[in-house]
Amino acid sequence: MSLTTELIEELRILSHYNLDSFQEGIKVHGSANNESIAAAKRLFEKGLTSQADGGYLTDLGIESAEHIQAALTILSSR
């Protein structure tokens, strides 16, 4: 599997979720760039979020975001 521009944008969106509070969602506004809007829709279609424009993480989304954010922490540390 290669990292496509689309996949990187999906990872970027998942990295923005606050995992300390699952009651806190995000909203990708219509004024966002087209890549972010499309990525948010794909995450919804994959069952990771509750809404096509962001919303809350589903159980699968929580698990995915936890792994992504952990990997980013590891890769960002010295």
KAMO-V925414 format. One record per residue. N is the residue number from 0. RES is the residue in one small letter. PHI is phi as a letter, one per 30 degrees, with the letter a starting at -180 (* if undefined). D_LAST is the distance of its C-alpha to the last C-alpha in whole Angstrom. Layout:
n=N res=RES phi=PHI d_last=D_LAST
n=N res=RES phi=PHI d_last=D_LAST
//
This chain:
n=0 res=m phi=* d_last=27
n=1 res=s phi=c d_last=25
n=2 res=l phi=d d_last=23
n=3 res=t phi=d d_last=26
n=4 res=t phi=e d_last=26
n=5 res=e phi=d d_last=28
n=6 res=l phi=d d_last=25
n=7 res=i phi=d d_last=22
n=8 res=e phi=d d_last=24
n=9 res=e phi=d d_last=25
n=10 res=l phi=d d_last=21
n=11 res=r phi=d d_last=21
n=12 res=i phi=d d_last=24
n=13 res=l phi=d d_last=23
n=14 res=s phi=d d_last=19
n=15 res=h phi=d d_last=22
n=16 res=y phi=d d_last=24
n=17 res=n phi=d d_last=23
n=18 res=l phi=d d_last=23
n=19 res=d phi=d d_last=24
n=20 res=s phi=b d_last=27
n=21 res=f phi=d d_last=29
n=22 res=q phi=d d_last=32
n=23 res=e phi=c d_last=30
n=24 res=g phi=c d_last=30
n=25 res=i phi=b d_last=30
n=26 res=k phi=b d_last=32
n=27 res=v phi=c d_last=32
n=28 res=h phi=d d_last=35
n=29 res=g phi=d d_last=37
n=30 res=s phi=d d_last=36
n=31 res=a phi=d d_last=32
n=32 res=n phi=d d_last=32
n=33 res=n phi=e d_last=34
n=34 res=e phi=d d_last=31
n=35 res=s phi=d d_last=29
n=36 res=i phi=d d_last=33
n=37 res=a phi=d d_last=33
n=38 res=a phi=d d_last=30
n=39 res=a phi=d d_last=31
n=40 res=k phi=d d_last=34
n=41 res=r phi=d d_last=33
n=42 res=l phi=d d_last=31
n=43 res=f phi=d d_last=34
n=44 res=e phi=d d_last=36
n=45 res=k phi=d d_last=33
n=46 res=g phi=i d_last=34
n=47 res=l phi=c d_last=30
n=48 res=t phi=b d_last=32
n=49 res=s phi=d d_last=35
n=50 res=q phi=b d_last=36
n=51 res=a phi=d d_last=36
n=52 res=d phi=c d_last=35
n=53 res=g phi=k d_last=32
n=54 res=g phi=i d_last=33
n=55 res=y phi=c d_last=32
n=56 res=l phi=d d_last=30
n=57 res=t phi=d d_last=32
n=58 res=d phi=e d_last=31
n=59 res=l phi=d d_last=30
n=60 res=g phi=d d_last=28
n=61 res=i phi=d d_last=26
n=62 res=e phi=d d_last=25
n=63 res=s phi=d d_last=24
n=64 res=a phi=d d_last=22
n=65 res=e phi=d d_last=20
n=66 res=h phi=d d_last=19
n=67 res=i phi=d d_last=18
n=68 res=q phi=d d_last=16
n=69 res=a phi=d d_last=14
n=70 res=a phi=d d_last=13
n=71 res=l phi=d d_last=12
n=72 res=t phi=d d_last=10
n=73 res=i phi=d d_last=8
n=74 res=l phi=d d_last=8
n=75 res=s phi=d d_last=7
n=76 res=s phi=d d_last=4
n=77 res=r phi=c d_last=0
//
